[in-house]
Amino acid sequence: MVASVEPMAERLNLADLRDAPLVMFRTGYDLRDATLEACRRAGFTPRYAVEGGEMDAVLAFVEAGLGVALVPSMALVNRPLLHATPLVTPGIHRTIALAHRRSSVLPHAAQAMRATLLAHVAAGPLPVGVQALG
């Protein structure tokens, strides 16, 4: 998803962002590497407006009008100042998993977190672009 303060097209190709100033994640943040690789595959090197340390900082910079950012759709929930524009072919995927050893007994906090996550996924609907597996 492309996050911006101004509405953009109904859908964008990643290459449409070739000249757009991007608000980029800090080095080491997983979405930075995924974004850079997707831009490389689309044939360009992004131009950074500013770098943010974490998701909240990146979205705050976008809200301030400093540029646009590539973020998961679920990051834009409760961000009424931002517009979300889907990419025609996202090219950026990541898997978030909850794993534990079968032989280990989960602490009560981990059991509660697992139950909460599963209940949230089951209640649906999930944000655009998010799907539950398994």
C-alpha positions in Angstrom: 0.0 0.0 0.0 1.2 3.5 -0.7 0.5 5.9 2.2 0.1 9.6 1.3 -1.6 12.7 2.6 -3.1 13.5 -0.8 -5.3 11.0 -2.7 -3.4 9.4 -5.6 -4.6 7.2 -8.4 -7.0 4.4 -7.7 -4.1 2.0 -8.1 -0.4 2.5 -8.8 2.4 0.6 -10.4 5.5 0.7 -8.2 7.4 2.4 -11.1 4.9 5.3 -10.8 6.8 6.2 -7.6 10.1 6.6 -9.5 10.1 10.4 -8.9 8.2 10.5 -5.6 10.0 11.3 -2.4 9.8 8.2 -0.2 9.8 8.2 3.5 12.0 5.2 4.1 12.5 2.9 7.1 15.9 2.9 8.9 18.6 0.4 7.9 17.8 -3.0 9.5 14.0 -2.6 9.3 12.6 -5.5 7.3 10.4 -3.3 5.1 13.3 -1.2 4.0 15.1 -4.2 2.4 11.8 -5.4 0.8 11.0 -1.9 -0.5 14.5 -1.4 -2.0 14.4 -4.8 -3.7 10.9 -4.2 -5.1 12.1 -0.8 -6.5 15.2 -2.4 -8.0 13.0 -5.0 -9.7 10.8 -2.1 -11.0 13.9 -0.5 -12.5 14.7 2.4 -10.2 16.4 3.5 -7.1 14.1 5.4 -4.8 14.7 9.0 -3.8 14.5 9.4 0.0 12.8 12.4 1.6 13.6 11.3 5.1 14.2 8.1 7.0 12.2 7.0 10.0 13.2 4.6 12.8 9.9 2.7 13.1 6.4 2.5 11.6 5.0 5.3 13.7 7.8 7.7 12.8 7.5 6.9 9.1 3.7 7.4 9.1 4.1 10.7 11.1 6.5 11.9 8.4 4.0 11.0 5.7 1.3 12.8 7.7 3.5 15.9 7.8 3.6 15.8 4.0 7.3 14.9 3.6 6.7 12.1 1.1 5.0 8.8 0.6 5.7 5.4 2.1 5.2 1.8 1.2 3.5 0.1 4.2 1.2 -2.8 4.9 -2.4 -1.9 4.7 -3.0 -2.8 8.3 -0.6 0.0 9.3 -3.0 2.6 8.1 -5.9 1.6 10.4 -6.7 4.5 12.6 -4.7 7.0 10.5 -7.5 9.2 9.1 -5.0 11.8 7.7 -3.5 9.2 5.3 -4.8 7.9 2.0 -4.1 4.3 1.0 -3.4 3.5 -2.6 -2.9 -0.2 -3.5 -0.2 -1.2 -5.9 -1.2 -3.1 -9.0 1.4 -5.7 -8.4 2.6 -5.3 -4.9 5.9 -7.1 -5.2 6.4 -6.8 -1.5 5.4 -9.7 0.7 6.2 -10.7 4.3 5.0 -13.4 6.5 4.4 -12.9 10.2 4.1 -16.1 12.1 3.6 -17.2 15.7 5.7 -20.3 16.5 6.7 -22.3 19.5 8.2 -25.7 20.3 5.5 -28.4 20.5 7.4 -29.8 23.5 7.3 -26.5 25.4 4.4 -25.3 27.6 3.6 -21.8 26.7 3.6 -19.2 29.5 0.2 -17.8 30.4 1.0 -14.5 28.6 2.0 -16.3 25.4 -1.2 -18.4 25.6 -3.3 -15.2 26.0 -1.5 -13.5 23.1 -2.1 -16.6 20.8 -5.8 -16.7 21.8 -6.2 -13.0 21.1 -4.5 -13.2 17.7 -6.5 -16.2 16.6 -9.8 -14.6 17.8 -9.0 -11.4 15.9 -8.2 -13.3 12.7 -11.3 -15.4 13.1 -13.5 -12.4 13.7 -12.4 -10.8 10.4 -12.6 -8.9 8.2 -8.8 -8.6 7.8 -7.3 -5.5 6.3 -6.8 -5.4 2.5 -3.9 -7.5 1.4 -3.8 -9.5 4.7 -4.6 -13.2 4.6 -4.6 -15.9 7.2 -2.9 -19.1 6.4 -3.2 -22.5 8.0 
